Amino acid sequence: MGIYRRLKLERERAWDTGAITTLLLASLLLVLLLVACGGGPAGDGDAAAGRAGADTKEAPDTNAAARDDLADEAPAAEPRVLLTYDRTNDEADTGADAVLVDLSTGSETLLATNAEAASVSPLGDQAAFAQEEEGEYFDTDTLFVASIDGTNPQALVEASHIVTTGWSPSGDLYYEATNSEDEDARLYRVSGVDSETEIEQWRGDFSGIFSPDGTHTVTSDLYVRPLDRNIAPTRLPTPPSPEDETFSAAGWTAEGVVALRSCLYYEDSCSTPSKLVVLDPASGRVLRELAELPPRALRASVAGEWVAYENDDEEVFAGRLGQTPRKVGTGENPRLWQVPGAIGG
């Protein structure tokens, strides 16, 4: 090989070696710069902390399945079931106070003295009641709405005698009143203070019981009434029964109208147990028997899995369906209301 060729190869080898050395030095310099700026490898302590943090984030949640199982097993909170009735007050001229009882806790709230016909709003946050006020020439009833604990009462309308109050599922407040003792009762929907609309062509005793969809109401004597005031109510047919028995509305579930089948109040010799039955709202056919109550049970009310009733001694009882009801107090007109939320919520 010629000298020129040999020198050329040696220069190429020297250049390759120098280039590699330069590249290594540049890489080392870049690493040193990254470390100085904090973006490179951490120190031993930081590395340990980083590894611990990484371990914590990546560690599986071994209790997740157990919590899910407990959530599945935990019972859902029961709706609140409230009872209103006209409690006997021997010291009052009318002899009644409007009271509310939480059936799960047994706590009792006095809504108003010298008052009756209480009802509870669908959300369970308000109560309506009628309070009698003495006038110079005649007494009048004033319809009030208050917080569910009886505070913040607001007067809405006045009438000669308010018989019943009730709320539709959508939250509209209704009341039935008479202007004199011999005048037929009239039904009104309240829209505000001193503002009401009469529901025309009304017939029957307003029970405050509405269909689940809020389009109809059923009277105490089983007239099914569309809330469209241009449509007349129709009498719900009832099954044949002995002359000493009667049917009265007690509730309206998704299955049908709940009615109390009982002896007439003046039949002292009656010993037949009263029965709660579910009626088809169109045909009046008995779909099934819901529960059996004592022979002298009158004016029952059903909400959810609860029933309340009064007997001919004006004692009010309440309890779960299928269980023995307990005495709540002395009075009349027991009515049950199922509202959302856990007890005390």
C-alpha positions as CSV (number, residue, x, y, z in Angstrom):
1,M,0.0,0.0,0.0
2,G,1.3,3.4,-0.8
3,I,2.2,6.0,1.8
4,Y,-0.6,8.3,0.7
5,R,-3.1,5.6,1.1
6,R,-1.8,4.6,4.5
7,L,-1.9,8.1,5.8
8,K,-5.4,8.6,4.6
9,L,-6.7,5.5,6.5
10,E,-4.9,6.7,9.6
11,R,-6.5,10.1,9.4
12,E,-10.0,8.5,8.9
13,R,-9.5,6.3,12.0
14,A,-8.3,9.3,14.0
15,W,-11.4,11.3,13.0
16,D,-13.8,8.4,13.9
17,T,-12.1,8.1,17.3
18,G,-12.3,11.8,17.9
19,A,-15.9,12.0,16.8
20,I,-16.9,9.2,19.2
21,T,-15.0,10.9,22.1
22,T,-16.7,14.2,21.3
23,L,-20.1,12.6,21.3
24,L,-19.5,10.9,24.6
25,L,-18.3,14.1,26.2
26,A,-21.4,16.0,24.9
27,S,-23.7,13.3,26.3
28,L,-22.0,13.6,29.7
29,L,-22.4,17.4,29.6
30,L,-26.1,17.1,28.8
31,V,-26.7,14.7,31.8
32,L,-24.8,17.1,34.1
33,L,-27.0,20.0,32.9
34,L,-30.2,18.1,33.5
35,V,-29.2,17.1,37.0
36,A,-28.3,20.7,37.8
37,C,-31.8,21.9,36.6
38,G,-33.7,19.3,38.7
39,G,-35.0,17.3,35.7
40,G,-32.6,14.4,35.9
41,P,-32.3,11.4,38.2
42,A,-33.2,12.2,41.8
43,G,-31.0,11.6,44.8
44,D,-31.3,8.5,46.9
45,G,-33.8,10.1,49.3
46,D,-35.9,11.5,46.5
47,A,-35.7,8.3,44.6
48,A,-36.9,6.3,47.6
49,A,-39.8,8.8,48.1
50,G,-40.6,8.6,44.4
51,R,-40.7,4.8,44.6
52,A,-42.9,4.9,47.7
53,G,-45.3,7.3,46.0
54,A,-45.4,5.1,42.9
55,D,-46.0,2.1,45.1
56,T,-48.9,3.8,46.9
57,K,-50.6,4.9,43.7
58,E,-50.3,1.5,42.1
59,A,-51.3,-0.6,45.2
60,P,-54.7,-2.3,44.6
61,D,-57.6,-1.3,46.9
62,T,-58.2,-4.5,48.7
63,N,-61.2,-3.1,50.6
64,A,-63.2,-2.0,47.5
65,A,-65.0,-5.3,47.0
66,A,-65.9,-5.4,50.7
67,R,-67.3,-1.9,50.6
68,D,-69.3,-2.8,47.5
69,D,-70.7,-5.8,49.2
70,L,-71.7,-3.8,52.3
71,A,-73.4,-1.2,50.1
72,D,-75.4,-3.9,48.3
73,E,-76.4,-5.4,51.7
74,A,-77.3,-2.1,53.3
75,P,-81.1,-1.6,53.3
76,A,-82.4,1.5,51.4
77,A,-83.7,4.2,53.7
78,E,-87.5,3.9,54.2
79,P,-89.8,6.7,53.2
80,R,-91.2,8.7,56.1
81,V,-94.7,7.8,57.0
82,L,-96.6,10.5,58.9
83,L,-99.9,10.3,60.6
84,T,-102.3,13.3,61.1
85,Y,-105.4,13.2,63.2
86,D,-107.8,15.5,65.1
87,R,-106.7,14.8,68.7
88,T,-109.3,15.2,71.3
89,N,-108.9,18.3,73.5
90,D,-111.4,18.4,76.3
91,E,-110.4,22.0,77.1
92,A,-111.1,23.4,73.6
93,D,-114.6,24.3,72.5
94,T,-114.2,22.2,69.3
95,G,-112.5,19.4,71.3
96,A,-109.7,18.9,68.7
97,D,-106.1,19.8,68.0
98,A,-104.4,19.1,64.7
99,V,-101.4,16.9,65.4
100,L,-98.8,15.0,63.4
101,V,-97.0,11.8,64.5
102,D,-93.9,10.2,63.0
103,L,-94.7,6.6,63.1
104,S,-91.1,5.3,63.0
105,T,-90.0,7.4,66.0
106,G,-93.3,7.9,67.8
107,S,-92.6,11.7,68.1
108,E,-95.7,13.9,68.1
109,T,-95.9,17.5,66.8
110,L,-98.7,19.8,67.6
111,L,-99.5,21.7,64.4
112,A,-102.2,23.9,65.9
113,T,-104.8,24.0,68.7
114,N,-108.5,24.3,68.0
115,A,-107.8,23.0,64.5
116,E,-108.5,19.9,62.4
117,A,-108.4,18.5,58.8
118,A,-104.6,18.4,58.6
119,S,-102.8,17.2,55.6
120,V,-99.1,16.8,54.5
121,S,-97.5,18.0,51.3
122,P,-96.0,15.5,48.9
123,L,-92.4,16.4,49.8
124,G,-93.2,16.3,53.5
125,D,-92.0,19.8,54.2
126,Q,-95.4,21.5,54.8
127,A,-98.7,20.8,56.5
128,A,-102.1,22.4,55.9
129,F,-104.9,22.6,58.5
130,A,-108.1,24.4,59.2
131,Q,-108.3,26.5,62.4
132,E,-111.6,27.8,63.7
133,E,-111.9,31.4,64.7
134,E,-114.8,32.9,66.6
135,G,-116.6,35.8,64.9
136,E,-119.1,38.3,66.2
137,Y,-122.0,36.6,64.5
138,F,-120.7,33.3,63.4
139,D,-117.5,31.3,63.5
140,T,-115.2,30.9,60.4
141,D,-112.5,28.5,59.5
142,T,-109.1,29.7,58.2
143,L,-107.0,27.5,56.0
144,F,-103.3,27.7,57.1
145,V,-100.1,26.3,55.6
146,A,-97.2,25.9,57.9
147,S,-93.8,24.2,58.1
148,I,-94.0,20.5,58.9
149,D,-93.1,21.3,62.5
150,G,-96.0,23.7,62.8
151,T,-93.9,26.9,62.6
152,N,-94.3,29.8,60.2
153,P,-98.1,29.4,59.7
154,Q,-99.6,31.4,56.8
155,A,-103.3,32.1,56.5
156,L,-104.6,31.5,52.9
157,V,-108.4,31.6,52.7
158,E,-111.4,31.7,54.9
159,A,-114.6,29.6,54.7
160,S,-117.6,28.9,56.9
161,H,-116.6,25.3,57.6
162,I,-113.6,23.5,56.1
163,V,-114.2,19.8,56.1
164,T,-111.1,18.3,54.5
165,T,-107.8,19.4,53.0
166,G,-105.5,17.5,50.7
167,W,-102.5,17.8,48.3
168,S,-102.2,16.4,44.8
169,P,-99.0,14.5,43.9
170,S,-97.9,17.6,41.9
171,G,-98.2,19.8,45.1
172,D,-101.6,21.6,44.5
173,L,-103.5,22.2,47.7
174,Y,-107.3,21.4,47.8
175,Y,-109.9,21.9,50.4
176,E,-113.6,21.1,50.8
177,A,-115.9,23.5,52.6
178,T,-119.5,24.3,53.2
179,N,-121.0,27.8,53.6
180,S,-123.8,26.6,55.7
181,E,-124.9,23.5,57.5
182,D,-127.5,22.6,54.9
183,E,-125.5,23.4,51.8
184,D,-123.6,20.9,49.7
185,A,-119.9,20.8,50.1
186,R,-117.7,22.5,47.5
187,L,-114.2,21.7,46.4
188,Y,-111.6,24.3,45.8
189,R,-108.0,24.4,44.6
190,V,-105.8,27.1,46.3
191,S,-103.4,29.0,44.2
192,G,-102.3,31.6,46.8
193,V,-103.4,34.0,49.5
194,D,-107.1,34.8,49.0
195,S,-106.9,33.0,45.6
196,E,-108.8,29.8,44.9
197,T,-110.6,28.1,42.1
198,E,-113.8,26.1,42.6
199,I,-113.9,22.6,41.1
200,E,-117.4,22.6,39.6
201,Q,-119.8,19.7,39.3
202,W,-118.4,18.3,42.5
203,R,-120.2,15.5,44.2
204,G,-119.2,13.3,47.1
205,D,-117.1,13.8,50.2
206,F,-113.6,14.9,49.4
207,S,-111.1,12.4,51.0
208,G,-107.9,14.1,50.0
209,I,-106.9,10.8,48.2
210,F,-105.5,11.2,44.7
211,S,-104.6,8.7,42.1
212,P,-100.8,8.0,41.8
213,D,-100.6,10.0,38.6
214,G,-102.6,12.9,40.1
215,T,-105.3,13.0,37.4
216,H,-108.1,11.7,39.6
217,T,-109.3,11.8,43.2
218,V,-111.7,9.4,44.9
219,T,-114.2,10.6,47.5
220,S,-114.9,9.0,50.8
221,D,-118.0,7.3,49.4
222,L,-116.1,6.0,46.3
223,Y,-116.8,8.6,43.6
224,V,-113.9,8.6,41.2
225,R,-113.4,12.2,40.1
226,P,-111.2,13.5,37.2
227,L,-109.6,16.7,38.1
228,D,-110.8,18.1,34.8
229,R,-113.7,20.1,36.2
230,N,-115.7,19.7,33.0
231,I,-116.1,16.0,33.5
232,A,-118.6,14.8,36.1
233,P,-117.5,12.1,38.6
234,T,-118.7,8.5,38.4
235,R,-119.6,6.3,41.2
236,L,-117.2,3.4,41.6
237,P,-119.2,0.1,41.6
238,T,-118.7,-1.9,44.7
239,P,-119.2,-5.7,45.1
240,P,-122.5,-7.0,46.5
241,S,-122.4,-6.9,50.3
242,P,-124.8,-7.3,53.2
243,E,-127.0,-4.4,54.1
244,D,-125.1,-3.8,57.3
245,E,-121.8,-3.3,55.5
246,T,-120.4,-0.3,53.8
247,F,-117.3,0.6,51.7
248,S,-115.2,3.8,52.2
249,A,-112.1,5.0,50.5
250,A,-108.8,4.5,52.4
251,G,-106.1,5.0,49.8
252,W,-105.0,4.7,46.2
253,T,-102.0,2.6,45.2
254,A,-100.5,1.7,41.9
255,E,-102.6,-1.5,42.1
256,G,-106.0,0.2,42.7
257,V,-108.3,2.0,45.1
258,V,-108.0,0.7,48.7
259,A,-111.3,0.6,50.4
260,L,-112.4,-0.3,54.0
261,R,-115.2,-2.8,54.0
262,S,-116.8,-2.5,57.5
263,C,-120.1,-2.7,59.4
264,L,-122.3,0.4,59.5
265,Y,-121.5,2.5,62.5
266,Y,-125.0,2.0,64.0
267,E,-124.9,-1.8,63.8
268,D,-123.9,-2.5,67.4
269,S,-124.3,-6.2,67.0
270,C,-121.8,-6.5,64.2
271,S,-118.9,-8.9,64.9
272,T,-117.6,-9.3,61.4
273,P,-113.9,-8.2,61.0
274,S,-113.4,-5.1,58.9
275,K,-111.3,-5.7,55.8
276,L,-109.1,-3.6,53.6
277,V,-109.6,-4.5,49.9
278,V,-108.1,-3.3,46.7
279,L,-110.7,-2.3,44.1
280,D,-110.2,-1.9,40.4
281,P,-110.7,1.8,39.8
282,A,-112.7,1.2,36.6
283,S,-114.9,-1.8,37.4
284,G,-115.0,-1.8,41.2
285,R,-114.0,-5.5,41.2
286,V,-112.2,-6.7,44.3
287,L,-108.6,-7.5,43.2
288,R,-107.5,-8.8,46.5
289,E,-107.8,-8.5,50.3
290,L,-105.1,-6.3,51.8
291,A,-105.6,-6.8,55.5
292,E,-108.1,-7.5,58.2
293,L,-109.0,-5.0,60.9
294,P,-111.1,-5.2,64.1
295,P,-114.9,-5.2,63.6
296,R,-115.4,-1.7,64.8
297,A,-112.7,-0.1,62.7
298,L,-113.9,3.1,61.0
299,R,-112.3,5.6,58.6
300,A,-109.1,3.8,57.7
301,S,-106.1,5.3,55.8
302,V,-103.3,3.4,54.0
303,A,-99.9,4.6,52.9
304,G,-97.1,2.3,51.8
305,E,-96.9,-0.6,54.3
306,W,-98.8,1.2,57.0
307,V,-102.5,1.5,58.0
308,A,-104.3,3.7,60.5
309,Y,-107.9,3.7,61.6
310,E,-110.2,4.9,64.3
311,N,-112.8,2.9,66.1
312,D,-116.3,3.8,67.4
313,D,-114.8,4.9,70.7
314,E,-112.8,7.6,68.9
315,E,-109.5,5.8,69.5
316,V,-106.8,6.1,66.8
317,F,-104.6,3.1,66.0
318,A,-101.7,2.7,63.5
319,G,-99.2,0.0,62.5
320,R,-97.7,-1.9,59.7
321,L,-100.0,-4.0,57.5
322,G,-100.1,-7.6,58.8
323,Q,-99.1,-6.5,62.3
324,T,-101.2,-5.6,65.3
325,P,-101.7,-1.8,65.3
326,R,-101.0,0.2,68.5
327,K,-103.1,2.9,70.0
328,V,-101.7,6.3,69.1
329,G,-104.2,8.6,70.8
330,T,-107.8,9.6,71.2
331,G,-109.4,11.5,68.3
332,E,-110.8,11.3,64.8
333,N,-110.0,11.4,61.1
334,P,-106.6,9.6,61.0
335,R,-104.8,10.0,57.7
336,L,-101.4,8.6,56.6
337,W,-98.9,10.4,54.4
338,Q,-95.8,8.7,52.8
339,V,-93.1,11.3,52.0
340,P,-89.6,11.0,50.6
341,G,-86.5,10.8,52.8
342,A,-85.3,8.8,55.8
343,I,-86.9,9.3,59.2
344,G,-85.8,12.5,60.6
345,G,-84.5,13.7,57.2
